[in-house]
Amino acid sequence: MPVISNYAKGELVTWCRVPSGSSILVVCMKAAVSDATAQDTQYLQGLFDAGGAESTFTNVIRPTFGASDITVTTDLSGNQKVVSFPKITIPVAGGPVNESVVQFAIAWQPLTGVSNDSQCQLIATQTNTGSTNGAAFSFQLQALTAK
């Protein structure tokens, strides 16, 4: 189950509609933070400051999404907005350096290409149980809901 940052709750749908010039960023983590920490973290950098660690397997990337990649729907029966992401595949993940990917961090990058994690708003984290082995590493982020 995704853990949505308390700071993102009012902005989730706006950020996931990806305003012009921004993007949604996904970070593979080799060391996770607790759900409570993730909920109270405002910026991506806060996860690292709290002991989370980004994956460093061979060919690691930070996948990004634009507005056309993300689907935002309305669930009338649940009185909520649902944000869905496409499947992500890193073609050759690992090999010389393999790792377990224990968590994904999803963040809103206000300016595409900005690499300053202290400016990227944390949206959510999700746990994972996969590992890299030099082959393609694919994963599907769970949908996020906003009430």
Backbone bond lengths (Angstrom), bond angles and torsions (degrees), N, CA, C in turn:
res aa  C-N    CA-C-N  psi(-1)  N-CA   C-N-CA  omega(-1)  CA-C   N-CA-C  phi
1 M - - - 1.449 - - 1.531 108.85 -
2 P 1.323 117.47 128.86 1.465 119.91 178.49 1.524 111.89 -64.46
3 V 1.315 115.59 147.64 1.463 122.21 174.64 1.516 106.72 -110.67
4 I 1.324 116.76 114.56 1.459 121.65 -177.80 1.520 109.21 -91.72
5 S 1.326 115.78 131.12 1.461 121.48 177.61 1.518 109.88 -61.00
6 N 1.321 117.35 136.59 1.462 121.30 177.05 1.525 111.49 -57.19
7 Y 1.323 117.51 -30.68 1.461 121.92 -179.75 1.519 112.24 -72.56
8 A 1.333 117.71 -21.41 1.468 121.75 -177.35 1.516 113.01 -93.27
9 K 1.307 117.95 -14.07 1.468 120.14 -170.67 1.522 113.70 -56.12
10 G 1.302 119.17 -41.75 1.464 120.81 179.63 1.513 113.65 -78.16
11 E 1.322 117.63 -17.25 1.463 122.19 -174.48 1.521 113.93 -111.27
12 L 1.315 117.98 -2.98 1.461 121.92 -171.95 1.524 112.85 -49.18
13 V 1.324 117.51 -53.59 1.459 120.31 -176.16 1.528 110.59 -67.93
14 T 1.320 117.82 -41.39 1.468 120.88 179.09 1.524 110.45 -59.44
15 W 1.323 117.62 -49.60 1.467 120.58 -178.95 1.516 111.29 -64.98
16 C 1.332 117.24 -39.10 1.463 119.76 -176.97 1.527 112.61 -76.53
17 R 1.307 117.85 -10.98 1.471 120.44 169.58 1.532 108.84 -80.92
18 V 1.314 116.75 -6.09 1.454 127.19 172.94 1.533 111.62 53.06
19 P 1.340 115.27 80.63 1.468 118.94 177.25 1.530 111.43 -55.79
20 S 1.315 116.01 151.59 1.460 122.39 -177.78 1.531 111.96 -49.15
21 G 1.327 115.42 133.69 1.457 121.09 178.10 1.514 114.37 87.59
22 S 1.335 117.32 -3.72 1.463 120.86 -178.74 1.525 109.31 -115.74
23 S 1.333 115.98 175.99 1.460 120.52 177.13 1.527 109.65 -155.35
24 I 1.314 115.03 164.83 1.456 121.62 172.48 1.528 106.17 -101.41
25 L 1.315 115.14 133.07 1.450 123.34 -173.61 1.527 108.84 -116.03
26 V 1.332 117.08 139.08 1.465 122.13 176.66 1.527 108.03 -118.65
27 V 1.337 116.03 129.15 1.455 121.73 -179.27 1.529 108.59 -117.49
28 C 1.332 116.25 125.66 1.467 121.66 174.48 1.529 107.71 -80.20
29 M 1.330 116.81 132.08 1.461 121.82 -176.45 1.529 110.22 -115.52
30 K 1.351 115.43 133.85 1.467 119.96 175.39 1.522 111.61 -94.83
31 A 1.333 117.24 -14.97 1.463 122.57 173.75 1.524 106.60 -133.76
32 A 1.322 115.78 125.79 1.465 121.54 -174.44 1.520 111.82 -93.20
33 V 1.329 114.12 161.66 1.465 120.82 169.03 1.524 106.99 -107.03
34 S 1.299 116.96 162.04 1.462 120.91 179.83 1.525 110.68 -69.70
35 D 1.328 115.40 159.96 1.462 120.15 176.66 1.525 111.01 -58.33
36 A 1.326 117.01 -41.97 1.467 120.77 -179.36 1.526 111.04 -62.23
37 T 1.321 116.65 -40.88 1.467 120.33 178.04 1.522 110.15 -65.24
38 A 1.319 116.80 -45.36 1.470 120.47 179.94 1.525 110.74 -60.04
39 Q 1.322 116.95 -42.00 1.470 120.18 -179.51 1.514 111.99 -61.20
40 D 1.306 117.86 -33.40 1.462 121.31 -175.54 1.525 113.18 -100.66
41 T 1.327 117.42 14.55 1.459 121.51 -179.79 1.521 109.84 -102.81
42 Q 1.330 116.01 129.85 1.463 120.51 -177.96 1.531 113.17 -90.95
43 Y 1.317 117.21 -41.24 1.460 121.08 -175.77 1.524 111.18 -117.22
44 L 1.313 116.00 154.00 1.459 121.72 179.48 1.524 111.33 -53.61
45 Q 1.309 117.91 -41.53 1.462 122.29 -179.70 1.527 111.36 -56.17
46 G 1.331 117.19 -31.74 1.459 121.78 179.81 1.521 112.70 -60.23
47 L 1.336 117.83 -31.54 1.472 120.26 176.97 1.520 110.26 -64.99
48 F 1.328 116.09 -41.59 1.467 120.57 -179.60 1.524 110.61 -70.58
49 D 1.321 116.33 -38.78 1.467 120.55 178.02 1.527 111.58 -64.12
50 A 1.354 116.62 -26.86 1.463 121.89 -178.60 1.531 112.53 -90.65
51 G 1.334 117.48 6.47 1.466 119.85 177.22 1.512 115.17 106.59
52 G 1.331 118.24 -4.66 1.460 120.12 174.81 1.522 108.80 -70.69
53 A 1.317 117.14 152.32 1.462 120.68 -179.73 1.520 110.23 -136.27
54 E 1.315 115.28 133.19 1.458 121.18 178.60 1.531 110.08 -72.49
55 S 1.306 116.38 144.13 1.461 121.72 177.14 1.523 110.70 -62.16
56 T 1.328 114.92 147.67 1.465 121.21 178.75 1.524 111.38 -129.39
57 F 1.346 117.15 23.48 1.458 119.18 179.37 1.534 109.87 -62.92
58 T 1.307 115.93 159.46 1.459 121.48 -179.69 1.533 109.97 -57.95
59 N 1.321 116.71 132.26 1.469 125.19 179.57 1.529 113.59 70.49
60 V 1.318 118.32 21.27 1.459 120.11 177.76 1.533 109.12 -61.17
61 I 1.332 115.76 141.76 1.458 122.21 175.45 1.514 108.58 -134.65
62 R 1.321 115.98 166.37 1.455 122.66 171.60 1.531 106.63 -109.92
63 P 1.333 117.79 94.71 1.469 119.11 -179.65 1.533 110.67 -60.15
64 T 1.332 115.76 145.27 1.466 120.85 176.80 1.523 109.38 -126.07
65 F 1.325 114.64 153.37 1.457 121.98 177.79 1.520 109.36 -124.68
66 G 1.318 115.19 144.96 1.451 122.31 170.81 1.518 109.17 -106.55
67 A 1.330 116.35 -178.93 1.462 121.54 -176.51 1.528 112.77 -57.57
68 S 1.334 117.69 -37.26 1.464 120.10 -176.60 1.530 112.93 -73.70
69 D 1.334 117.54 -11.57 1.463 121.49 -178.67 1.528 113.19 -89.17
70 I 1.326 116.79 -18.89 1.466 122.31 -170.57 1.519 109.69 -111.12
71 T 1.319 116.25 139.99 1.458 121.33 178.28 1.527 109.18 -111.58
72 V 1.329 116.24 127.35 1.463 121.71 175.55 1.525 106.82 -115.88
73 T 1.336 116.17 119.03 1.457 120.90 -179.82 1.528 109.91 -121.68
74 T 1.310 114.92 164.55 1.466 121.29 178.05 1.512 109.00 -108.59
75 D 1.323 116.54 125.26 1.457 123.53 176.86 1.525 106.29 -101.46
76 L 1.332 116.65 97.51 1.463 120.59 -176.29 1.526 112.32 -67.26
77 S 1.334 117.20 -34.62 1.462 119.17 -178.92 1.523 111.17 -69.54
78 G 1.340 117.02 -31.35 1.465 121.01 -179.81 1.520 112.86 -98.64
79 N 1.356 116.09 -0.56 1.468 121.27 -179.25 1.524 111.48 51.29
80 Q 1.345 115.64 52.19 1.459 119.31 -176.73 1.527 110.90 -151.58
81 K 1.306 115.32 161.43 1.456 122.71 171.59 1.528 106.55 -96.77
82 V 1.328 117.01 142.78 1.456 122.52 179.77 1.523 108.05 -121.80
83 V 1.320 115.80 126.23 1.461 122.55 -179.50 1.524 107.79 -108.39
84 S 1.341 116.26 122.56 1.470 121.62 -178.52 1.525 109.98 -118.13
85 F 1.327 115.49 144.03 1.456 122.89 -177.64 1.530 109.82 -116.06
86 P 1.331 117.81 153.28 1.468 119.50 175.63 1.526 111.19 -75.88
87 K 1.309 115.33 163.04 1.463 120.95 175.80 1.526 108.85 -65.68
88 I 1.314 116.61 143.33 1.458 122.38 179.83 1.521 108.34 -112.29
89 T 1.319 115.87 135.47 1.463 121.08 174.75 1.522 109.02 -130.97
90 I 1.319 115.63 125.16 1.462 121.86 170.76 1.523 104.30 -98.38
91 P 1.360 118.01 110.76 1.470 121.05 -168.46 1.527 116.02 -55.26
92 V 1.299 118.91 -47.52 1.464 121.60 -179.55 1.529 106.47 -128.32
93 A 1.318 116.22 92.25 1.468 120.92 -175.64 1.518 109.76 -105.96
94 G 1.299 115.55 120.54 1.454 119.42 -179.84 1.507 111.13 89.26
95 G 1.305 115.02 -151.26 1.466 121.22 -173.75 1.511 107.68 110.75
96 P 1.346 117.42 -102.29 1.464 118.96 176.75 1.531 112.91 -58.85
97 V 1.339 116.61 -38.62 1.469 120.67 178.06 1.528 107.83 -126.53
98 N 1.333 116.78 114.60 1.466 122.78 178.13 1.518 109.83 -110.69
99 E 1.324 115.75 154.19 1.471 121.12 179.21 1.512 110.86 -151.03
100 S 1.317 114.78 158.52 1.449 121.03 166.35 1.527 107.13 -81.60
101 V 1.320 115.87 137.96 1.466 121.23 174.77 1.520 105.14 -106.50
102 V 1.339 116.40 108.00 1.462 121.19 -170.68 1.524 113.60 -98.34
103 Q 1.334 116.46 -13.07 1.469 119.46 -177.68 1.526 108.40 -158.65
104 F 1.326 115.53 150.64 1.458 121.60 170.55 1.518 107.50 -115.14
105 A 1.318 116.03 140.20 1.463 121.40 172.98 1.520 107.05 -111.54
106 I 1.320 116.06 132.87 1.461 122.21 179.06 1.523 106.60 -113.97
107 A 1.323 116.20 126.19 1.463 119.73 -175.90 1.522 110.25 -136.06
108 W 1.333 115.02 154.91 1.460 121.57 174.23 1.515 107.53 -95.67
109 Q 1.314 115.63 123.11 1.454 123.06 -179.60 1.536 106.75 -100.51
110 P 1.348 118.25 104.75 1.463 120.42 -172.49 1.527 114.16 -59.74
111 L 1.311 117.36 -30.65 1.462 121.86 175.55 1.517 107.82 -129.00
112 T 1.333 116.84 115.45 1.452 120.78 -179.26 1.528 109.54 -52.74
113 G 1.314 115.81 133.03 1.449 120.61 179.44 1.518 114.14 93.43
114 V 1.340 117.64 -10.05 1.464 120.24 177.57 1.518 107.61 -70.47
115 S 1.302 117.22 123.66 1.461 119.74 -176.87 1.520 112.62 -101.35
116 N 1.311 117.72 7.36 1.456 121.62 -179.35 1.530 108.88 -83.45
117 D 1.324 116.63 104.57 1.462 120.89 -176.88 1.521 112.87 -63.26
118 S 1.309 117.81 -21.11 1.469 120.07 178.63 1.523 111.59 -75.70
119 Q 1.334 118.37 -5.54 1.463 121.82 176.27 1.523 112.32 -107.68
120 C 1.323 117.56 -6.04 1.460 121.55 -179.81 1.527 109.48 -91.69
121 Q 1.322 116.73 119.03 1.459 122.29 -178.46 1.530 109.97 -74.66
122 L 1.318 116.70 123.93 1.464 120.37 176.46 1.522 109.17 -69.25
123 I 1.313 115.88 130.39 1.467 120.76 175.79 1.518 109.74 -98.70
124 A 1.329 116.34 -52.29 1.466 119.87 -175.35 1.523 110.40 -162.45
125 T 1.329 114.82 164.97 1.456 122.23 169.89 1.524 108.01 -126.31
126 Q 1.325 115.37 154.21 1.458 121.21 176.92 1.520 108.16 -140.76
127 T 1.320 115.86 140.09 1.463 119.31 178.50 1.528 110.20 -78.26
128 N 1.312 115.44 159.44 1.455 122.17 -178.94 1.526 108.39 -149.14
129 T 1.331 115.97 157.55 1.470 119.76 179.24 1.520 112.83 -125.25
130 G 1.338 118.00 8.87 1.464 120.19 -175.91 1.514 114.22 -85.11
131 S 1.327 114.98 165.28 1.459 122.74 176.80 1.521 109.24 -135.25
132 T 1.327 115.03 157.20 1.460 119.64 175.43 1.529 109.31 -91.74
133 N 1.355 115.37 153.28 1.466 119.11 179.82 1.529 112.51 -147.50
134 G 1.322 117.07 16.17 1.452 120.99 -178.66 1.515 113.48 96.46
135 A 1.317 116.63 -13.42 1.468 121.45 177.29 1.532 108.68 -95.99
136 A 1.320 116.09 -175.17 1.464 120.36 177.07 1.531 109.49 -64.01
137 F 1.321 115.73 138.77 1.468 122.28 177.59 1.513 106.45 -115.97
138 S 1.329 116.36 111.11 1.462 121.61 -178.13 1.512 110.15 -115.10
139 F 1.322 115.26 145.66 1.460 119.88 176.32 1.516 110.03 -153.02
140 Q 1.313 114.66 154.22 1.451 122.77 178.65 1.516 108.18 -118.98
141 L 1.320 117.08 116.73 1.462 120.22 175.11 1.517 109.22 -69.72
142 Q 1.319 116.76 142.16 1.449 121.29 177.05 1.518 109.13 -72.62
143 A 1.324 116.35 150.80 1.464 121.38 178.48 1.532 109.45 -64.78
144 L 1.322 115.76 147.65 1.460 122.13 176.63 1.524 108.18 -105.80
145 T 1.320 116.60 143.46 1.468 119.88 178.90 1.521 110.72 -120.35
146 A 1.328 114.23 144.64 1.468 121.09 177.84 1.508 108.38 -129.30
147 K 1.321 115.63 125.28 1.469 120.10 178.94 1.498 109.98 -103.32
